[in-house]
Amino acid sequence: MVLIIILVVIALIIFFIIGLYNSLVQLRVRADSAWSDIDIQLKRRRDLIPNIVETVKGYAAHEKGTFENIAKWRSAAMSATGPAEVAQAENQLTGALRQLFAVAEAYPQLKASEQFTGLQNSLQEVEDAIQNARRYYNAVVRDYNTRLQSFPANMFAATLGFQAKQFFELTSPQDREVPQVKF
């Protein structure tokens, strides 16, 4: 009788660990999938940027510094790895794009250009998709990290090879500032 009770307790512990492992795997896969969604949207954004820059260049060729910043941050964003590094590079790129659109405001003929407005609208759609993807990714990472740190998962998670994931977030106070554009 004691042997049966011990076997039942061991079986319950095994089933508990299997359930815990499977739920952590599910959350990790969801977080990886959400990161992939962000990556796809960021690629769409990076692909649009050269077209926007070339369109603006035709009207505002003397804004060389703005174009150089966009090229620099686009390159940094393309080579960044991991959520923290990608977030920092993408936030810098966002600031450079804001400057580009501020420059565009000074050229009414550019704002009236169908090509420019079409590209600007496409970029706005991509920005909205990126924002939604970031929000979803951070929600999944929050759930995953919470599960990892909650009892009793925190006793087994590290042993089973699970590690906390980074949020996609603003990392410096400069990322929160509105860029200043002077003519």
Beta strands, then each sheet from edge to edge (+ up, - down):
end
